[in-house]
Amino acid sequence: MKPYPHTITDCVLDNQIGGFVGENDTIPSNIIKCNCNKKNQYHPTEKPLELMEQLIKLFSISKNHVILDPFTGSGTTGVACNDLNRKFIGIEINQNFCKIAEQRITSKPLV
């Protein structure tokens, strides 16, 4: 987040970051509901795609924003960024998960 000289509102107005965006001019709840019944397919701590999409829409005002995931795992955040037309940078130390993430993000079929 960029530093803000006065208030968080100033930062949002000047830089389009630092706050959150509610759909239809609503203030979002601090509870996010999503379908989480699916078992993890690719990674032991895989997050639901719907959850990641909701978080990106909530905190990313502009489609020009770049989303950084320093612990990419199997790439769910990258897939969500593709779905929402956001740029994405992912970092993952495990080469196996890097391959899975790359395949998922680039929509290549997994082997």
Sequence and secondary structure as in RCSB ss.txt:
>XXXX:A:sequence
MKPYPHTITDCVLDNQIGGFVGENDTIPSNIIKCNCNKKNQYHPTEKPLELMEQLIKLFSISKNHVILDPFTGSG
TTGVACNDLNRKFIGIEINQNFCKIAEQRITSKPLV
>XXXX:A:secstr
    SS HHHHHHHHS SS   GGG    S       S  SS TT   HHHHHHHHHHH  STT EEEETT TT 
HHHHHHHHTT EEEE  S HHHHHHHHHHHTT    
